[in-house]
Amino acid sequence: MRFAARLLTAALALGLLAALPQPGQAEPAARSFVTQHVGVFGGRRVAYEATAGETILRDAKDAPAAALFSFSYVEKVAKPDRPVVFIFNGGPGSSSVWLHLGMAGPRQVDFADEVNPPTVPPFPLKDNPNALLDVADLVFIDPPGTGFSRVLPGGRTEDFYGVNQDALAVAKFIADWLTRNDRWASPKFVMGESYGTTRAAALATTLMGGPTSPSGELGAITLNGILVLGPAMGGAVGDHLYGANLPAMAASAWYHRPELRQGRSLDAAVEAARSLAADGYMRALYLGNALPAADRLALAEQLAALTGVPAQTWLANRLRLGLGAFSRELLKDKGLQVGAYDSRYVLPLKAAGADPVADDPAMGQYTPAFVGAMNSYLTGELKVRMEAPYIPIAFSQVNSKWDYGPGGPRGRDAAAELAQALRRNPSLQLFVAAGHYDLVTTVGAAEYALNQVDLPPERVTVKAYPSGHMPYLGADSARALAADVRAFIRQAAQGSE
């Protein structure tokens, strides 16, 4: 009775959760699977409890609307003020499998060679020494329509499949989790990847609430930190986007074309591309046909030296080359295409299909291991027994139906929303991690977007790693990223003291 009363009081005070069901009202059974584990993370031995289970989300009429499935890893001797990180991927329509088994969770996919992964079983798992359990408890969230999460009979998909609707659903879950686990005193963090950038930005303002927020009420849940990986910021369009993408092209060429390095490190190659984009390249695009032919040729040769794409190709495309074309041009002479999600991965150009995911040299090769390992982990180690399959990404049922609001996807400016969140909360800090070899959400595009908004530099950390869209793929990148994230969590958690 005391627990129920506490839950009701907190929920009503937040304004994020509907009232609890009345006596006699039918309620779907929320399934839960609990297991005990021990691991060594960040050099510290941690005994933890894993809870995989459902949380019932209710609609405005107090009816069960969705069952959200999550995975909580909580240290057994955790204090009420131990940090907690709520983690999700993007899509929209993606489950959290990528961050779960790739970076932050206690177990991870075992890639002996991350750029030549197995594409058929077995898909082994191994302990993840870089998991964050030594510094925080971890909660992996699969939004409705992904993983095992689902919209219930009587619920409406349009109440969940949209930027604001999704943020409200995740905010409801977080408020419920904090109450059920008595963790209101904990420093709170959210970690999102790719579209998770937009979700994290919308979530920060939704948790706080206000008369114009999706909740329409004052939630007053504040965050210590926001971490975004593979940042999908938006912002750069037109010629600015061509310039913003040059550093990723230069990094990819540096990786695959050692003959172009001229003694430069990866960072030096990226900086050279960044400097060219900010100076001569943008000027040339502005001038267009007014640029003298000799200057145009000289610039095309500079671009060729940086990107590995012949000068004549740059000239034929009016000095503009999209990332899709670049992925096919970089190793064309070798009959290979580089991955969009991670340009270190390659597949033959011949017989390439048009599917942006299944035919991508990166996603097409590393996803089988993630999906296979996740299903083995669910049943073998977490003892999860569910009738429906675990859905890694729901393209047709979720992604294609997503409501971005006025203006569509380009109508959202995640960088501006993050700046607003940092203004509202003077203790909030932001960590941005990008991969140099990401040809989907490039380092330059993230930098451009962040440079256009008013962010307090002392509260923003931007890092780039020698990896792709998932900047933790690769032993060196994973270690460096984990060390940076640990330092960020420890420092940002002090803001609550």
C-alpha positions as CSV (number, residue, x, y, z in Angstrom):
1,M,0.0,0.0,0.0
2,R,2.8,2.4,0.8
3,F,4.5,1.8,-2.5
4,A,1.3,2.2,-4.4
5,A,0.6,5.5,-2.6
6,R,4.0,6.8,-3.3
7,L,3.8,5.9,-7.0
8,L,0.4,7.6,-7.3
9,T,1.6,10.8,-5.5
10,A,4.7,11.0,-7.7
11,A,2.9,10.3,-10.9
12,L,0.2,12.9,-10.3
13,A,2.7,15.5,-9.2
14,L,4.7,15.0,-12.4
15,G,1.8,15.3,-14.7
16,L,3.5,12.9,-17.0
17,L,1.7,9.7,-15.9
18,A,-2.0,9.2,-16.0
19,A,-3.8,8.2,-12.8
20,L,-3.3,4.5,-11.8
21,P,-6.0,2.1,-12.8
22,Q,-9.2,2.1,-10.6
23,P,-10.3,-1.1,-8.8
24,G,-11.9,-3.5,-11.2
25,Q,-10.3,-2.0,-14.3
26,A,-8.7,-4.6,-16.6
27,E,-5.0,-4.2,-16.7
28,P,-2.6,-6.2,-19.1
29,A,0.0,-8.2,-17.2
30,A,3.4,-6.6,-17.4
31,R,6.0,-9.4,-17.8
32,S,9.4,-9.2,-16.1
33,F,12.5,-11.4,-16.2
34,V,15.1,-11.0,-13.5
35,T,18.6,-12.5,-13.4
36,Q,21.8,-12.0,-11.3
37,H,25.2,-11.3,-12.7
38,V,28.8,-10.3,-11.9
39,G,31.3,-8.5,-14.2
40,V,34.4,-6.3,-14.2
41,F,33.8,-2.9,-15.8
42,G,36.3,-0.1,-15.9
43,G,38.5,-2.3,-13.7
44,R,35.9,-2.6,-10.9
45,R,34.0,-5.8,-10.0
46,V,30.3,-5.1,-10.0
47,A,27.5,-7.4,-8.9
48,Y,24.3,-6.4,-10.6
49,E,20.7,-7.4,-11.3
50,A,19.3,-7.4,-14.8
51,T,15.6,-6.8,-15.2
52,A,14.1,-7.2,-18.7
53,G,10.5,-6.4,-18.7
54,E,7.5,-4.3,-19.7
55,T,6.1,-1.0,-18.4
56,I,2.4,-0.3,-19.3
57,L,1.9,3.2,-20.7
58,R,-1.6,4.7,-20.4
59,D,-3.4,7.2,-22.6
60,A,-5.2,10.4,-21.7
61,K,-8.3,8.4,-20.9
62,D,-6.4,6.2,-18.4
63,A,-6.6,3.1,-20.7
64,P,-3.6,0.9,-21.4
65,A,-2.1,2.1,-24.6
66,A,1.4,0.5,-25.0
67,A,3.8,-1.9,-23.4
68,L,7.3,-0.5,-23.4
69,F,10.1,-3.1,-22.9
70,S,13.3,-2.1,-21.3
71,F,16.5,-3.7,-19.9
72,S,17.8,-2.4,-16.5
73,Y,21.2,-3.2,-15.1
74,V,21.4,-2.1,-11.5
75,E,24.3,-2.6,-9.1
76,K,23.1,-4.6,-6.1
77,V,24.6,-2.2,-3.5
78,A,23.6,0.9,-5.4
79,K,22.8,4.0,-3.5
80,P,19.7,6.1,-4.2
81,D,22.0,8.8,-5.5
82,R,24.0,6.6,-7.9
83,P,23.9,8.0,-11.5
84,V,21.5,6.3,-13.9
85,V,21.8,6.5,-17.7
86,F,18.7,6.0,-19.9
87,I,19.9,4.7,-23.3
88,F,18.2,4.4,-26.7
89,N,19.1,4.2,-30.3
90,G,17.3,6.1,-33.1
91,G,15.8,5.2,-36.5
92,P,13.2,6.3,-35.7
93,G,12.0,2.8,-35.3
94,S,15.2,1.2,-34.0
95,S,15.5,-0.8,-30.8
96,S,18.4,-0.3,-28.5
97,V,20.3,-3.4,-29.6
98,W,23.2,-1.4,-31.1
99,L,24.2,0.5,-28.0
100,H,23.1,-2.5,-25.8
101,L,25.5,-5.0,-27.4
102,G,28.0,-2.6,-29.0
103,M,29.0,-0.1,-26.4
104,A,27.3,0.4,-23.1
105,G,25.9,-3.0,-22.0
106,P,27.7,-5.6,-19.9
107,R,27.9,-8.1,-22.8
108,Q,28.9,-7.3,-26.4
109,V,29.2,-8.8,-29.8
110,D,32.5,-10.5,-30.2
111,F,34.1,-9.2,-33.4
112,A,37.7,-10.5,-33.8
113,D,38.0,-8.1,-36.8
114,E,35.3,-5.3,-36.7
115,V,35.6,-4.4,-40.4
116,N,35.4,-8.1,-41.5
117,P,32.6,-9.4,-39.2
118,P,31.0,-12.8,-39.5
119,T,27.8,-12.7,-41.5
120,V,26.7,-16.2,-40.7
121,P,26.5,-18.0,-37.3
122,P,27.9,-18.5,-34.8
123,F,27.7,-15.0,-33.4
124,P,29.5,-15.1,-30.0
125,L,29.2,-12.7,-27.1
126,K,31.9,-11.6,-24.7
127,D,32.2,-9.6,-21.6
128,N,32.4,-5.9,-22.2
129,P,35.0,-4.3,-20.0
130,N,34.1,-0.9,-21.4
131,A,30.5,-1.1,-20.1
132,L,29.5,1.8,-17.8
133,L,28.3,-0.2,-14.8
134,D,31.2,0.9,-12.7
135,V,30.0,4.5,-12.8
136,A,26.2,4.3,-13.3
137,D,23.2,2.0,-13.6
138,L,22.0,1.5,-17.1
139,V,18.5,1.4,-18.6
140,F,18.1,0.5,-22.3
141,I,14.8,1.6,-23.8
142,D,13.0,0.1,-26.8
143,P,10.3,2.6,-27.8
144,P,6.8,1.3,-28.8
145,G,7.0,-0.6,-32.1
146,T,10.6,-1.8,-31.6
147,G,12.2,-4.7,-29.8
148,F,9.4,-6.4,-27.8
149,S,7.6,-3.1,-27.2
150,R,4.2,-2.7,-28.8
151,V,1.1,-0.6,-29.0
152,L,-1.7,-2.5,-27.2
153,P,-5.1,-3.2,-28.6
154,G,-7.1,-0.1,-28.1
155,G,-4.0,2.1,-28.2
156,R,-3.2,4.3,-31.2
157,T,0.1,4.2,-33.1
158,E,-0.2,7.9,-33.9
159,D,0.1,8.5,-30.1
160,F,3.6,7.1,-30.2
161,Y,5.1,7.4,-33.7
162,G,6.2,11.0,-33.8
163,V,8.8,13.3,-32.3
164,N,6.7,14.8,-29.5
165,Q,4.6,11.7,-28.9
166,D,7.7,9.5,-28.6
167,A,9.3,12.0,-26.2
168,L,6.3,12.0,-24.0
169,A,6.1,8.2,-24.0
170,V,9.8,7.9,-23.0
171,A,9.4,10.6,-20.4
172,K,6.5,8.7,-18.9
173,F,8.6,5.6,-18.7
174,I,11.5,7.4,-17.1
175,A,9.3,9.0,-14.5
176,D,7.8,5.6,-13.7
177,W,11.2,3.9,-13.5
178,L,12.5,6.6,-11.1
179,T,9.5,6.0,-8.8
180,R,9.5,2.2,-8.9
181,N,13.2,2.1,-8.2
182,D,13.3,5.0,-5.6
183,R,15.9,6.9,-7.7
184,W,14.6,10.5,-7.7
185,A,17.9,11.5,-6.0
186,S,20.1,10.0,-8.8
187,P,22.0,12.2,-11.2
188,K,20.2,11.5,-14.5
189,F,21.6,11.1,-18.0
190,V,20.2,10.2,-21.4
191,M,22.3,8.6,-24.2
192,G,21.0,8.5,-27.8
193,E,22.4,7.5,-31.1
194,S,21.6,8.9,-34.6
195,Y,17.9,9.9,-34.5
196,G,18.4,9.5,-30.7
197,T,19.9,13.0,-31.0
198,T,16.4,14.4,-31.8
199,R,14.8,12.1,-29.2
200,A,17.3,13.3,-26.5
201,A,16.7,16.9,-27.3
202,A,12.9,16.6,-27.3
203,L,13.1,14.4,-24.1
204,A,15.1,17.0,-22.2
205,T,12.4,19.7,-22.7
206,T,9.5,17.2,-22.3
207,L,10.9,15.9,-18.9
208,M,11.0,19.5,-17.7
209,G,7.6,20.3,-19.1
210,G,5.7,23.5,-19.3
211,P,2.4,24.7,-20.9
212,T,3.8,24.3,-24.5
213,S,5.5,20.9,-23.9
214,P,4.1,17.6,-25.1
215,S,3.0,16.8,-21.5
216,G,1.3,20.2,-21.1
217,E,2.3,20.1,-17.4
218,L,5.3,20.9,-15.3
219,G,7.3,17.7,-14.9
220,A,10.4,19.4,-13.5
221,I,12.7,16.4,-14.1
222,T,16.1,17.7,-15.1
223,L,19.1,16.0,-16.5
224,N,22.7,16.2,-15.5
225,G,23.9,15.2,-19.0
226,I,22.9,14.4,-22.5
227,L,25.2,12.1,-24.6
228,V,24.6,11.8,-28.3
229,L,26.5,9.4,-30.6
230,G,26.5,9.4,-34.4
231,P,24.8,12.8,-34.1
232,A,22.0,13.6,-36.5
233,M,21.9,17.3,-35.9
234,G,20.4,18.7,-39.1
235,G,21.3,22.2,-40.0
236,A,23.6,22.0,-43.0
237,V,21.8,22.1,-46.3
238,G,22.7,22.9,-49.9
239,D,26.3,24.0,-50.6
240,H,27.0,24.1,-46.8
241,L,26.3,20.4,-46.7
242,Y,28.9,19.7,-49.4
243,G,31.4,21.6,-47.4
244,A,30.4,19.9,-44.1
245,N,30.9,16.5,-45.6
246,L,34.5,17.1,-46.9
247,P,36.2,16.0,-43.6
248,A,34.4,12.6,-43.7
249,M,35.5,12.1,-47.3
250,A,39.1,13.0,-46.4
251,A,39.1,10.5,-43.5
252,S,37.7,7.8,-45.7
253,A,40.4,8.5,-48.3
254,W,43.1,8.5,-45.7
255,Y,42.0,5.1,-44.5
256,H,41.7,3.4,-47.9
257,R,44.3,5.4,-49.9
258,P,47.6,5.4,-48.0
259,E,49.4,6.8,-51.0
260,L,47.5,10.1,-50.4
261,R,48.6,10.6,-46.8
262,Q,51.9,12.4,-47.5
263,G,52.9,11.8,-43.9
264,R,49.7,13.3,-42.5
265,S,47.9,11.7,-39.6
266,L,44.1,11.1,-39.7
267,D,43.5,14.2,-37.6
268,A,45.7,16.2,-39.9
269,A,43.9,15.0,-43.0
270,V,40.5,15.9,-41.4
271,E,41.8,19.3,-40.4
272,A,43.0,20.0,-43.9
273,A,39.6,19.2,-45.3
274,R,37.9,21.3,-42.7
275,S,40.1,24.3,-43.6
276,L,39.5,23.9,-47.3
277,A,35.7,23.6,-46.7
278,A,35.7,26.8,-44.6
279,D,37.8,28.8,-47.1
280,G,38.4,28.1,-50.8
281,Y,35.8,25.4,-51.3
282,M,32.8,27.4,-50.2
283,R,34.0,30.5,-52.0
284,A,34.2,28.4,-55.2
285,L,30.7,27.0,-54.8
286,Y,29.4,30.5,-54.3
287,L,31.1,31.9,-57.4
288,G,30.0,28.9,-59.6
289,N,30.6,29.7,-63.3
290,A,32.3,33.0,-62.4
291,L,35.2,31.1,-60.9
292,P,38.1,31.2,-63.4
293,A,38.8,27.9,-65.1
294,A,42.4,27.7,-63.8
295,D,41.1,28.2,-60.2
296,R,38.4,25.6,-60.7
297,L,41.0,23.1,-61.9
298,A,43.4,23.8,-59.0
299,L,40.6,23.3,-56.5
300,A,39.5,20.1,-58.2
301,E,43.1,18.8,-57.8
302,Q,43.1,19.8,-54.1
303,L,39.8,17.9,-53.6
304,A,41.2,14.9,-55.4
305,A,44.3,14.9,-53.2
306,L,42.2,15.0,-50.1
307,T,39.3,12.7,-51.1
308,G,40.8,10.2,-53.5
309,V,38.2,11.0,-56.1
310,P,39.8,12.1,-59.5
311,A,39.8,15.8,-60.3
312,Q,37.9,15.1,-63.5
313,T,35.0,13.6,-61.5
314,W,34.9,16.7,-59.3
315,L,34.9,18.9,-62.4
316,A,32.2,16.9,-64.1
317,N,30.0,17.4,-61.0
318,R,30.5,21.1,-60.7
319,L,32.8,20.5,-57.7
320,R,29.9,19.0,-55.8
321,L,29.9,15.3,-54.8
322,G,27.2,13.7,-52.6
323,L,28.1,11.1,-50.0
324,G,26.3,8.3,-52.0
325,A,28.3,9.1,-55.1
326,F,31.5,9.3,-53.1
327,S,31.0,5.8,-51.6
328,R,30.9,4.4,-55.1
329,E,33.8,6.6,-56.5
330,L,36.5,6.2,-53.8
331,L,37.5,2.6,-54.7
332,K,35.8,2.4,-58.1
333,D,39.2,1.5,-59.7
334,K,39.2,-1.6,-57.4
335,G,35.6,-2.5,-58.1
336,L,34.6,-1.8,-54.5
337,Q,32.1,0.4,-52.7
338,V,32.6,1.7,-49.2
339,G,30.0,1.7,-46.5
340,A,27.8,4.7,-45.8
341,Y,27.4,3.9,-42.1
342,D,31.1,3.1,-41.8
343,S,33.4,3.7,-44.8
344,R,36.0,1.2,-43.5
345,Y,33.7,-1.6,-44.7
346,V,33.7,-2.6,-48.4
347,L,31.7,-4.8,-50.8
348,P,31.9,-5.3,-54.5
349,L,30.3,-2.6,-56.7
350,K,28.9,-5.3,-59.0
351,A,25.4,-6.6,-58.2
352,A,24.9,-3.8,-55.7
353,G,21.2,-3.3,-54.9
354,A,19.4,-0.1,-54.0
355,D,18.4,-0.9,-50.4
356,P,20.0,1.8,-48.2
357,V,20.5,-0.6,-45.3
358,A,20.6,-4.2,-46.5
359,D,22.9,-3.3,-49.5
360,D,25.1,-0.9,-47.5
361,P,28.6,-2.5,-47.1
362,A,28.6,-1.7,-43.3
363,M,25.0,-2.3,-42.2
364,G,24.7,-5.3,-44.4
365,Q,27.7,-7.0,-42.8
366,Y,27.6,-6.1,-39.1
367,T,23.9,-6.3,-38.4
368,P,23.5,-10.1,-38.7
369,A,25.9,-10.5,-35.8
370,F,24.1,-7.9,-33.6
371,V,20.7,-9.5,-34.3
372,G,21.8,-13.1,-33.9
373,A,23.8,-12.3,-30.7
374,M,20.9,-10.4,-29.2
375,N,18.4,-13.2,-29.7
376,S,20.9,-15.7,-28.1
377,Y,21.5,-13.3,-25.2
378,L,17.8,-12.8,-24.6
379,T,17.0,-16.4,-24.1
380,G,20.3,-17.8,-22.9
381,E,21.5,-15.2,-20.4
382,L,18.5,-12.9,-19.6
383,K,16.0,-15.8,-19.6
384,V,13.5,-13.7,-21.6
385,R,10.5,-15.7,-22.9
386,M,8.3,-13.7,-25.2
387,E,5.9,-14.9,-27.9
388,A,6.6,-12.2,-30.4
389,P,10.0,-11.8,-32.1
390,Y,12.5,-9.1,-31.1
391,I,12.4,-6.3,-33.8
392,P,15.8,-4.6,-34.3
393,I,14.4,-1.9,-36.6
394,A,10.8,-1.4,-37.8
395,F,11.0,0.5,-41.1
396,S,7.6,0.1,-42.7
397,Q,5.5,0.0,-39.4
398,V,7.3,2.8,-37.5
399,N,9.9,4.7,-39.5
400,S,7.8,5.4,-42.6
401,K,4.9,6.6,-40.4
402,W,6.9,9.0,-38.2
403,D,5.3,12.4,-37.5
404,Y,8.1,15.0,-37.5
405,G,5.6,17.9,-37.2
406,P,5.5,20.9,-39.5
407,G,8.3,20.9,-42.1
408,G,8.9,17.2,-41.9
409,P,12.4,15.9,-40.9
410,R,14.0,19.2,-42.0
411,G,11.7,21.1,-39.8
412,R,13.5,19.8,-36.7
413,D,16.8,21.4,-35.6
414,A,18.2,19.2,-32.9
415,A,21.1,21.5,-32.3
416,A,18.8,24.4,-31.6
417,E,16.7,22.3,-29.3
418,L,19.7,21.1,-27.4
419,A,20.8,24.8,-27.0
420,Q,17.4,25.5,-25.6
421,A,17.7,22.6,-23.1
422,L,21.1,23.9,-21.9
423,R,19.7,27.4,-21.5
424,R,16.8,26.1,-19.3
425,N,19.1,24.0,-17.1
426,P,22.4,25.8,-16.2
427,S,23.8,22.5,-14.8
428,L,23.1,20.4,-17.9
429,Q,26.1,19.3,-20.0
430,L,26.3,17.9,-23.5
431,F,28.6,15.2,-24.9
432,V,28.8,14.6,-28.7
433,A,30.6,11.6,-30.1
434,A,31.0,11.2,-33.9
435,G,32.9,8.8,-36.1
436,H,35.4,10.0,-38.7
437,Y,34.3,7.3,-41.1
438,D,30.5,8.0,-40.8
439,L,29.1,9.0,-44.2
440,V,25.5,9.3,-42.9
441,T,25.8,11.7,-40.0
442,T,29.2,13.2,-40.6
443,V,31.5,14.9,-38.2
444,G,31.5,18.1,-40.2
445,A,27.7,18.2,-40.4
446,A,27.5,18.0,-36.6
447,E,30.2,20.6,-36.1
448,Y,28.4,22.9,-38.6
449,A,25.0,22.5,-36.8
450,L,26.5,23.1,-33.4
451,N,28.4,26.2,-34.6
452,Q,25.1,27.8,-35.7
453,V,23.5,27.9,-32.3
454,D,24.3,29.5,-29.0
455,L,25.8,26.8,-26.8
456,P,27.9,27.5,-23.7
457,P,31.3,26.1,-24.8
458,E,32.3,25.2,-21.2
459,R,29.4,22.8,-21.0
460,V,29.8,21.1,-24.4
461,T,32.2,18.3,-25.3
462,V,32.6,17.2,-28.9
463,K,34.8,14.2,-29.8
464,A,35.6,12.3,-33.0
465,Y,36.8,8.7,-33.1
466,P,38.4,6.5,-35.8
467,S,35.1,4.6,-36.4
468,G,31.8,5.0,-38.2
469,H,28.2,5.8,-37.4
470,M,28.6,3.6,-34.3
471,P,31.7,5.3,-33.0
472,Y,32.4,2.4,-30.6
473,L,33.0,-0.2,-33.3
474,G,36.7,-1.1,-33.0
475,A,38.8,-1.8,-29.9
476,D,40.7,1.5,-29.9
477,S,37.6,3.6,-30.5
478,A,35.6,1.7,-27.9
479,R,38.3,2.2,-25.2
480,A,38.7,5.9,-26.0
481,L,35.0,6.6,-26.1
482,A,34.3,4.7,-22.9
483,A,37.0,6.6,-21.1
484,D,35.6,9.9,-22.3
485,V,32.1,8.9,-21.4
486,R,33.1,7.8,-17.9
487,A,34.9,11.1,-17.3
488,F,31.9,13.0,-18.6
489,I,29.4,11.1,-16.3
490,R,31.6,11.6,-13.2
491,Q,32.1,15.3,-13.9
492,A,28.4,16.0,-14.8
493,A,27.1,14.1,-11.9
494,Q,28.8,16.5,-9.6
495,G,26.4,19.2,-10.7
496,S,23.8,17.6,-8.4
497,E,26.1,17.9,-5.3
